[in-house]
Amino acid sequence: MLKSGKQTLIIGVLVLLLLLSTVGIGIASRKPVSNMVIGCVINTLRHPYYVQIAEGYNKAAKELGVKIILKDPDQDSSKQIDIIQELIHVHKVDALCVDPCVPGTLGAVVAEAAELGIPTVSGAGHNAGEVCFVGSDNYVGARLAGVYAGQWLQQNVVDRTPIVAIIESTRYPIPNLRVPGFIEGLREFVPDATIVTRDTIANKLDAMEKMEDILSIYPRVDCAFGMNGPSALGAYAACKARFGATDMIGCGFDCDPDGIATLKDPDSPTYMCEVAQYPDLITKTMLAIAIKAAWGEDVPPRVWVPCGLATREDIDEVLANPPEIEEARL
């Protein structure tokens, strides 16, 4: 019995030593972050949100100590594919962070990267074959704006049914989750509101035109919500032109520089809130997950980054205090 016990103890120690050595080898084989290169491909620098994303990548890369190659295909999905192929074959990047110009168009090149051991982290839209998607918590964030607008309508529109205009963009399914989130929050306070939607390509000019179409049916609206900053500001501009945007509430989503300026503009008093995204946090999270994936670590399939609700009264405070999430750490 004593001999058997000694043998068991020796075997246990050997197994433990083997496990420790395996872990040590795994850690030692990790490429140092300072030697890694991540390819970061945005959608377009012509959109204010992606200007913030580009700035966020540069800032996050310095914080994490990783090198990046930042590319702008300018909303051209074919060019985006060529850029990604260059990153994986010429630059031989360790991982990719990609905001697709058109969701659903990058599956083949993402698979090509994966075959070479290069993981892809997606933002703003899904890519088939991605290891992780990182994006703002669109539904919950927009619900905050819906609640705010619903409370205002409940208090300020009496003895009639509120008319609510919503500018959406079904071509971008993930950001468009903001629309049902906004409606859910709104209907909590004004369940009988008349909601009129128009589909757009998510830019200011198209949003203005679609809002003008709504205003050809309804002389005025009580609330206008755009699914992103340009859509919201386009809708609000059309309301200003048609009826002065008086006695209404304008809402948006992004808190890009134009949205921030409008919230602070004394000549736009009825533009009352925008959902704040945190591009610095989004990009840091994407880079951190890309690094972990390149190391072979398990990463979550999806990360929803919290949003904040910014109003005319508290926008500076909201923007200055982003949340913290564990996924943004190495």
C-alpha positions as CSV (number, residue, x, y, z in Angstrom):
1,M,0.0,0.0,0.0
2,L,2.9,2.4,0.9
3,K,4.6,1.8,-2.4
4,S,1.4,2.3,-4.3
5,G,0.8,5.6,-2.5
6,K,4.4,6.8,-3.4
7,Q,3.8,5.9,-7.1
8,T,0.5,7.8,-7.1
9,L,2.3,10.8,-5.6
10,I,5.1,10.7,-8.1
11,I,2.7,10.4,-11.0
12,G,0.7,13.4,-9.7
13,V,3.8,15.5,-9.4
14,L,4.9,14.6,-12.9
15,V,1.5,15.5,-14.3
16,L,1.6,18.8,-12.5
17,L,5.1,19.5,-13.8
18,L,3.9,18.6,-17.3
19,L,0.9,21.0,-17.1
20,L,3.1,23.8,-15.7
21,S,5.6,23.4,-18.5
22,T,2.9,23.3,-21.1
23,V,1.5,26.6,-19.7
24,G,5.0,28.1,-19.7
25,I,5.6,27.1,-23.3
26,G,2.2,28.6,-24.2
27,I,3.1,31.9,-22.5
28,A,6.6,32.0,-23.9
29,S,5.4,31.3,-27.5
30,R,3.1,34.4,-27.4
31,K,4.3,37.1,-29.7
32,P,4.9,40.2,-27.7
33,V,2.3,42.9,-28.3
34,S,5.0,45.3,-29.4
35,N,5.9,43.0,-32.2
36,M,2.4,42.5,-33.4
37,V,0.7,44.4,-36.3
38,I,-3.1,44.7,-36.6
39,G,-4.8,45.7,-39.8
40,C,-7.6,48.1,-39.1
41,V,-10.0,48.7,-42.0
42,I,-12.8,51.3,-41.5
43,N,-15.7,52.2,-43.7
44,T,-15.1,55.8,-44.8
45,L,-13.4,58.9,-43.3
46,R,-16.2,60.9,-45.0
47,H,-18.5,59.9,-42.1
48,P,-17.9,61.7,-38.8
49,Y,-18.3,58.5,-36.8
50,Y,-15.5,56.8,-38.6
51,V,-13.3,59.8,-38.2
52,Q,-13.8,59.2,-34.5
53,I,-13.1,55.5,-35.0
54,A,-9.9,56.1,-36.8
55,E,-8.7,58.5,-34.0
56,G,-9.8,55.8,-31.5
57,Y,-7.6,53.1,-33.2
58,N,-4.6,55.4,-33.1
59,K,-5.1,56.2,-29.4
60,A,-5.9,52.6,-28.4
61,A,-2.8,51.3,-30.3
62,K,-0.6,53.6,-28.3
63,E,-2.3,52.6,-25.0
64,L,-1.9,48.9,-25.8
65,G,1.5,49.2,-27.3
66,V,0.6,47.5,-30.6
67,K,1.3,48.6,-34.2
68,I,-1.6,49.1,-36.5
69,I,-2.0,49.7,-40.3
70,L,-5.1,51.9,-40.7
71,K,-6.9,51.8,-44.1
72,D,-9.9,53.7,-45.6
73,P,-11.7,52.1,-48.6
74,D,-14.1,55.1,-48.7
75,Q,-17.3,53.0,-48.7
76,D,-16.1,50.8,-51.6
77,S,-16.6,47.1,-50.7
78,S,-14.4,45.9,-53.7
79,K,-11.6,48.2,-52.6
80,Q,-12.1,47.0,-49.0
81,I,-11.5,43.4,-50.2
82,D,-8.3,44.4,-52.0
83,I,-7.1,46.3,-48.9
84,I,-7.7,43.2,-46.7
85,Q,-5.9,40.9,-49.2
86,E,-2.9,43.3,-49.2
87,L,-2.9,43.4,-45.4
88,I,-2.8,39.6,-45.1
89,H,-0.5,38.7,-48.0
90,V,1.9,41.7,-48.2
91,H,1.9,43.1,-44.7
92,K,1.3,39.7,-43.1
93,V,-0.7,41.2,-40.2
94,D,-1.4,39.2,-37.1
95,A,-5.1,40.1,-36.9
96,L,-7.7,42.2,-38.6
97,C,-10.3,44.7,-37.2
98,V,-12.9,45.5,-39.9
99,D,-15.9,47.7,-40.2
100,P,-17.6,46.3,-43.4
101,C,-18.6,48.9,-46.1
102,V,-21.5,46.6,-47.0
103,P,-22.4,43.8,-44.5
104,G,-22.2,40.4,-46.0
105,T,-19.6,41.1,-48.7
106,L,-16.4,40.1,-46.9
107,G,-17.0,36.4,-46.1
108,A,-14.5,35.0,-48.7
109,V,-11.6,37.3,-47.8
110,V,-12.2,36.8,-44.0
111,A,-12.1,33.0,-44.6
112,E,-8.9,33.5,-46.6
113,A,-7.4,35.3,-43.7
114,A,-8.5,32.6,-41.3
115,E,-6.8,29.9,-43.3
116,L,-3.6,31.8,-42.7
117,G,-4.2,32.0,-39.0
118,I,-5.3,35.6,-39.1
119,P,-8.5,36.2,-37.0
120,T,-11.0,39.0,-37.8
121,V,-12.8,41.1,-35.3
122,S,-15.8,43.0,-36.8
123,G,-17.3,46.3,-35.9
124,A,-20.5,48.1,-37.0
125,G,-21.6,45.1,-39.1
126,H,-21.0,41.3,-39.1
127,N,-18.5,39.5,-41.3
128,A,-19.0,35.8,-41.9
129,G,-16.2,34.0,-40.2
130,E,-15.4,36.7,-37.7
131,V,-14.1,35.5,-34.3
132,C,-15.9,38.4,-32.5
133,F,-18.2,41.3,-33.2
134,V,-17.8,44.5,-31.1
135,G,-20.4,47.2,-31.3
136,S,-22.4,49.7,-29.3
137,D,-25.3,48.3,-27.5
138,N,-27.6,49.8,-30.1
139,Y,-31.0,48.5,-28.9
140,V,-30.5,49.5,-25.2
141,G,-28.8,52.8,-26.1
142,A,-31.7,53.9,-28.4
143,R,-34.2,52.8,-25.8
144,L,-32.7,55.4,-23.5
145,A,-33.5,58.1,-26.1
146,G,-37.0,56.6,-26.7
147,V,-37.8,56.9,-23.0
148,Y,-36.5,60.5,-22.9
149,A,-38.6,61.4,-25.9
150,G,-41.6,59.5,-24.6
151,Q,-41.6,61.4,-21.3
152,W,-41.3,64.7,-23.2
153,L,-44.2,63.8,-25.4
154,Q,-46.3,62.6,-22.5
155,Q,-45.9,65.9,-20.8
156,N,-46.1,68.3,-23.8
157,V,-48.5,66.7,-26.3
158,V,-52.0,66.6,-24.7
159,D,-55.4,65.9,-26.1
160,R,-54.1,64.5,-29.3
161,T,-52.0,61.6,-30.7
162,P,-48.3,62.4,-31.0
163,I,-46.8,62.0,-34.5
164,V,-43.3,60.6,-34.5
165,A,-41.0,60.4,-37.5
166,I,-38.2,57.8,-37.6
167,I,-35.4,57.8,-40.2
168,E,-34.0,54.3,-40.4
169,S,-31.5,52.4,-42.6
170,T,-32.3,48.7,-43.2
171,R,-29.1,48.3,-45.3
172,Y,-27.2,48.4,-41.9
173,P,-28.9,45.8,-39.8
174,I,-26.8,46.1,-36.7
175,P,-27.1,49.9,-36.3
176,N,-30.7,49.7,-37.3
177,L,-31.5,47.8,-34.1
178,R,-31.7,51.3,-32.7
179,V,-35.1,51.8,-34.3
180,P,-37.0,49.0,-32.3
181,G,-35.1,50.0,-29.2
182,F,-36.2,53.6,-29.6
183,I,-39.8,52.6,-30.3
184,E,-40.0,50.3,-27.2
185,G,-38.8,53.1,-24.9
186,L,-41.1,55.7,-26.6
187,R,-44.2,53.5,-26.3
188,E,-43.7,53.0,-22.6
189,F,-45.0,56.6,-22.2
190,V,-47.0,57.2,-25.4
191,P,-48.4,53.9,-26.5
192,D,-50.8,55.4,-28.9
193,A,-48.2,57.5,-30.8
194,T,-48.4,57.5,-34.6
195,I,-45.0,56.3,-35.9
196,V,-44.0,57.1,-39.5
197,T,-40.8,55.6,-40.8
198,R,-38.7,56.1,-43.9
199,D,-35.7,54.0,-45.1
200,T,-32.5,55.8,-46.1
201,I,-28.9,55.2,-46.9
202,A,-28.0,56.9,-43.6
203,N,-26.7,60.2,-44.8
204,K,-27.9,63.7,-44.1
205,L,-29.1,64.6,-47.6
206,D,-31.2,61.5,-48.0
207,A,-32.6,61.9,-44.5
208,M,-33.7,65.4,-45.3
209,E,-35.5,64.2,-48.5
210,K,-37.2,61.4,-46.7
211,M,-38.3,63.7,-43.8
212,E,-39.6,66.2,-46.4
213,D,-41.7,63.3,-47.7
214,I,-43.2,62.7,-44.3
215,L,-43.9,66.4,-43.9
216,S,-45.8,66.4,-47.2
217,I,-48.3,64.1,-45.4
218,Y,-48.1,65.6,-41.9
219,P,-47.7,69.4,-41.7
220,R,-45.5,68.9,-38.6
221,V,-44.3,66.2,-36.3
222,D,-43.8,66.1,-32.5
223,C,-40.7,64.0,-32.5
224,A,-38.0,63.1,-35.1
225,F,-35.4,60.3,-34.5
226,G,-32.6,59.4,-36.8
227,M,-30.8,56.1,-36.5
228,N,-27.4,57.8,-36.7
229,G,-26.1,61.4,-36.4
230,P,-26.4,62.4,-40.1
231,S,-29.9,60.9,-40.3
232,A,-31.0,62.7,-37.2
233,L,-29.6,66.1,-38.3
234,G,-31.0,65.7,-41.8
235,A,-34.5,65.1,-40.4
236,Y,-34.1,68.0,-37.9
237,A,-33.0,70.3,-40.7
238,A,-36.1,69.4,-42.7
239,C,-38.3,70.2,-39.7
240,K,-36.6,73.5,-39.3
241,A,-37.1,74.4,-42.9
242,R,-40.8,73.4,-42.9
243,F,-42.2,74.5,-39.5
244,G,-39.2,76.0,-37.6
245,A,-38.8,72.8,-35.6
246,T,-40.8,74.4,-32.8
247,D,-42.7,72.5,-30.1
248,M,-41.0,69.2,-30.9
249,I,-38.2,67.0,-29.7
250,G,-35.3,66.0,-32.0
251,C,-33.2,62.9,-31.1
252,G,-30.2,61.2,-32.6
253,F,-27.6,58.5,-32.1
254,D,-23.8,58.9,-32.3
255,C,-22.7,62.1,-30.6
256,D,-20.3,62.8,-33.4
257,P,-18.9,66.4,-33.6
258,D,-21.9,67.7,-35.7
259,G,-24.4,66.2,-33.2
260,I,-22.5,67.6,-30.2
261,A,-22.5,71.0,-31.9
262,T,-26.2,70.9,-32.5
263,L,-26.9,69.9,-28.9
264,K,-25.0,72.9,-27.8
265,D,-26.4,75.3,-30.4
266,P,-28.8,77.9,-28.9
267,D,-30.5,78.2,-32.3
268,S,-31.5,74.5,-32.1
269,P,-33.2,74.3,-28.7
270,T,-35.6,71.5,-29.7
271,Y,-32.8,69.1,-30.6
272,M,-32.7,67.6,-27.1
273,C,-30.7,64.4,-26.9
274,E,-28.3,62.0,-28.6
275,V,-27.2,58.6,-27.6
276,A,-23.4,58.7,-27.0
277,Q,-21.2,56.0,-28.5
278,Y,-17.7,55.7,-27.2
279,P,-15.4,55.1,-30.2
280,D,-12.3,55.1,-28.1
281,L,-13.7,52.2,-26.0
282,I,-15.0,50.4,-29.0
283,T,-11.6,50.5,-30.8
284,K,-9.6,49.6,-27.7
285,T,-11.9,46.6,-27.2
286,M,-11.6,45.5,-30.8
287,L,-7.8,45.7,-30.7
288,A,-7.6,43.9,-27.3
289,I,-9.7,41.0,-28.6
290,A,-7.8,40.9,-31.8
291,I,-4.5,40.5,-29.9
292,K,-6.0,37.8,-27.6
293,A,-7.4,35.9,-30.7
294,A,-4.0,36.1,-32.4
295,W,-2.5,34.5,-29.3
296,G,-5.0,31.7,-29.6
297,E,-7.1,32.6,-26.6
298,D,-10.8,32.0,-26.4
299,V,-12.7,35.3,-27.1
300,P,-16.4,36.1,-26.7
301,P,-18.4,35.9,-30.0
302,R,-20.0,39.3,-29.3
303,V,-19.3,42.3,-27.1
304,W,-21.9,45.0,-26.7
305,V,-20.3,48.2,-25.6
306,P,-22.5,50.4,-23.3
307,C,-23.8,53.7,-24.5
308,G,-24.9,56.9,-22.6
309,L,-27.7,59.4,-23.1
310,A,-26.5,62.9,-23.7
311,T,-28.8,65.9,-23.3
312,R,-28.3,69.6,-23.7
313,E,-27.8,69.8,-20.0
314,D,-25.2,67.1,-19.4
315,I,-23.5,66.3,-22.7
316,D,-20.0,67.2,-21.6
317,E,-20.3,65.1,-18.4
318,V,-21.6,62.1,-20.4
319,L,-18.8,62.2,-23.0
320,A,-16.1,62.7,-20.3
321,N,-17.1,59.6,-18.4
322,P,-17.1,56.5,-20.6
323,P,-17.9,53.2,-19.0
324,E,-15.2,50.6,-18.3
325,I,-15.4,47.0,-19.6
326,E,-13.2,44.0,-18.9
327,E,-13.0,43.0,-22.6
328,A,-10.9,46.2,-23.3
329,R,-8.1,44.9,-21.1
330,L,-5.3,42.5,-22.1
